[in-house]
Amino acid sequence: MTKLIDIHTQGKTKGIERKPINPELVKKYVFANSENLSEIQWNLIESEFSDIWNNKLGRGGYFYWDEITTWIFESLRQKKILIEFERVDKVVNLILEYIDENGGFLE
């Protein structure tokens, strides 16, 4: 099942107060829940995630959970950066999971 994410609303949504997410806490969460993730891989994936989140999705909009992985993977591939899709998918899902669980949005 593909999950639709709504980042358009930044107020209270379904009883969850939206709040800024601390990037260091996101990083700690991802590293605690992944195996063999290097700092370089994290920096590359996180940089693409941030770029897409801020510039493609903007401060509002809708996207499907699995779309962002594909966008990041393709962006890295176009830059000749080879990180396996499964690793990108795992990291992106952990980032989105953290954001979803903590009721936040990235600024």
DRENPAVO-580865 format. One record per residue: x, y negated, z of N, C-alpha, C in turn. Coordinates in steps of 0.05 Angstrom, whole numbers, plus 5000, padded with zeros to 4 digits. Example, Ala and Ser with C-alpha at 12.3 -4.5 7.8 and 13.67 -1.06 7.14 Angstrom:
BEGIN
- nx:ny:nz:cax:cay:caz:cx:cy:cz
- 5264:5114:5156:5246:5090:5156:5264:5066:5156
- 5257:5045:5142:5273:5021:5143:5258:4999:5157
***
This chain:
BEGIN
- nx:ny:nz:cax:cay:caz:cx:cy:cz
- 5017:5024:5000:5000:5000:5000:5018:4975:5000
- 5012:4957:4983:5027:4932:4981:5014:4911:4999
- 5030:4898:5015:5020:4879:5034:5022:4850:5022
- 5000:4835:5022:5000:4808:5013:5008:4790:5036
- 5027:4772:5031:5037:4754:5052:5027:4726:5045
- 5016:4713:5065:5006:4685:5061:5025:4667:5077
- 5040:4651:5063:5057:4631:5077:5046:4603:5074
- 5022:4602:5064:5009:4576:5059:5000:4563:5085
- 4991:4580:5103:4981:4569:5129:5003:4568:5149
- 5006:4545:5162:5027:4543:5182:5016:4536:5209
- 4990:4536:5212:4978:4532:5238:4973:4559:5250
- 4952:4560:5267:4946:4586:5279:4932:4603:5258
- 4941:4628:5256:4929:4647:5237:4923:4672:5252
- 4898:4680:5252:4889:4705:5265:4899:4706:5294
- 4898:4684:5308:4906:4683:5336:4936:4683:5341
- 4952:4681:5320:4981:4680:5323:4991:4652:5317
- 5005:4640:5335:5016:4614:5331:5041:4616:5313
- 5041:4601:5291:5064:4601:5273:5086:4583:5285
- 5110:4593:5284:5132:4578:5295:5158:4582:5278
- 5177:4564:5280:5202:4568:5265:5216:4593:5274
- 5231:4605:5256:5246:4629:5263:5275:4622:5264
- 5288:4632:5285:5317:4628:5289:5332:4647:5271
- 5348:4637:5251:5362:4655:5232:5381:4674:5246
- 5393:4666:5269:5411:4684:5283:5396:4708:5295
- 5372:4703:5305:5356:4725:5315:5347:4744:5293
- 5341:4733:5270:5334:4750:5247:5358:4767:5240
- 5382:4755:5239:5406:4771:5232:5411:4793:5252
- 5409:4787:5278:5412:4807:5299:5393:4830:5295
- 5368:4823:5289:5347:4844:5285:5354:4862:5262
- 5362:4849:5240:5369:4865:5216:5393:4883:5221
- 5414:4873:5233:5437:4889:5239:5431:4912:5259
- 5414:4906:5278:5406:4926:5298:5390:4949:5286
- 5377:4944:5263:5360:4963:5251:5369:4973:5224
- 5395:4969:5217:5406:4979:5192:5432:4993:5197
- 5439:5010:5179:5464:5025:5180:5483:5015:5159
- 5508:5012:5166:5529:5006:5147:5524:4981:5130
- 5512:4961:5142:5508:4935:5128:5532:4918:5135
- 5546:4909:5114:5569:4892:5118:5561:4863:5120
- 5578:4847:5132:5573:4819:5135:5570:4806:5107
- 5587:4815:5088:5585:4804:5061:5559:4810:5048
- 5549:4835:5051:5523:4842:5039:5501:4826:5052
- 5502:4823:5079:5482:4807:5093:5482:4779:5082
- 5505:4766:5080:5507:4739:5070:5496:4735:5042
- 5502:4754:5025:5492:4753:4997:5461:4756:4996
- 5451:4776:5010:5422:4781:5010:5407:4758:5024
- 5417:4750:5047:5404:4729:5062:5404:4702:5047
- 5425:4697:5032:5427:4672:5017:5406:4672:4994
- 5404:4695:4980:5383:4697:4959:5355:4696:4971
- 5351:4709:4994:5325:4708:5007:5318:4679:5013
- 5336:4665:5026:5331:4637:5033:5325:4620:5009
- 5341:4624:4988:5336:4608:4963:5309:4613:4952
- 5301:4639:4950:5275:4645:4939:5253:4636:4957
- 5256:4640:4983:5236:4632:5003:5231:4602:5001
- 5253:4587:5000:5250:4558:5000:5243:4546:4973
- 5254:4557:4952:5251:4544:4926:5229:4557:4908
- 5226:4583:4909:5206:4596:4893:5179:4596:4906
- 5179:4603:4932:5154:4604:4947:5146:4578:4958
- 5165:4560:4963:5160:4534:4974:5149:4536:5002
- 5135:4516:5011:5124:4515:5038:5096:4526:5039
- 5087:4539:5018:5061:4550:5018:5057:4568:4994
- 5041:4588:4996:5036:4605:4974:5032:4634:4983
- 5029:4651:4964:5024:4679:4969:5043:4695:4952
- 5051:4718:4963:5067:4737:4948:5063:4764:4960
- 5069:4785:4944:5067:4812:4954:5094:4819:4967
- 5092:4833:4989:5115:4841:5005:5138:4852:4988
- 5131:4870:4969:5152:4883:4954:5163:4866:4930
- 5149:4844:4924:5159:4827:4902:5185:4813:4909
- 5188:4805:4933:5212:4789:4940:5237:4806:4938
- 5235:4832:4944:5259:4849:4940:5267:4850:4911
- 5248:4853:4893:5254:4854:4865:5267:4828:4856
- 5256:4805:4865:5267:4779:4857:5296:4777:4867
- 5301:4785:4891:5328:4783:4902:5347:4801:4888
- 5339:4826:4883:5356:4845:4869:5363:4835:4841
- 5343:4825:4827:5348:4815:4800:5366:4790:4800
- 5363:4773:4819:5379:4749:4821:5408:4757:4827
- 5413:4776:4845:5440:4786:4850:5452:4799:4825
- 5436:4815:4812:5445:4829:4788:5454:4810:4766
- 5438:4788:4762:5445:4768:4742:5471:4754:4749
- 5478:4753:4775:5503:4741:4783:5526:4762:4784
- 5520:4786:4774:5539:4808:4773:5547:4818:4801
- 5529:4815:4820:5533:4825:4847:5517:4851:4849
- 5532:4872:4854:5520:4899:4855:5516:4909:4883
- 5492:4907:4893:5484:4919:4918:5460:4937:4911
- 5461:4962:4920:5440:4980:4913:5412:4970:4921
- 5393:4976:4904:5365:4966:4909:5355:4975:4936
- 5361:4999:4944:5351:5010:4970:5361:4993:4993
- 5386:4984:4992:5397:4968:5014:5384:4940:5014
- 5381:4928:4990:5367:4902:4989:5339:4905:5000
- 5326:4926:4991:5298:4931:5000:5297:4934:5031
- 5315:4948:5042:5315:4953:5071:5319:4926:5086
- 5339:4910:5077:5345:4885:5090:5321:4865:5087
- 5310:4863:5064:5288:4845:5059:5264:4853:5076
- 5258:4879:5077:5236:4888:5093:5240:4883:5122
- 5264:4886:5132:5270:4879:5160:5266:4849:5165
- 5275:4832:5147:5271:4803:5150:5241:4797:5151
- 5226:4808:5132:5198:4802:5131:5183:4814:5156
- 5192:4837:5164:5180:4850:5188:5185:4832:5213
- 5209:4822:5215:5215:4804:5238:5198:4779:5237
- 5195:4767:5214:5179:4743:5211:5150:4750:5218
- 5140:4772:5207:5112:4780:5212:5107:4786:5242
- 5125:4800:5254:5122:4807:5283:5123:4783:5301
- 5138:4763:5293:5143:4740:5311:5126:4716:5304
- 5107:4720:5285:5088:4699:5278:5101:4673:5269
- 5123:4676:5254:5137:4652:5247:5139:4646:5217
- 5152:4625:5211:5159:4618:5184:5187:4606:5184
- 5201:4609:5162:5228:4598:5160:5227:4569:5150
- 5244:4552:5162:5245:4525:5153:5271:4520:5138
***
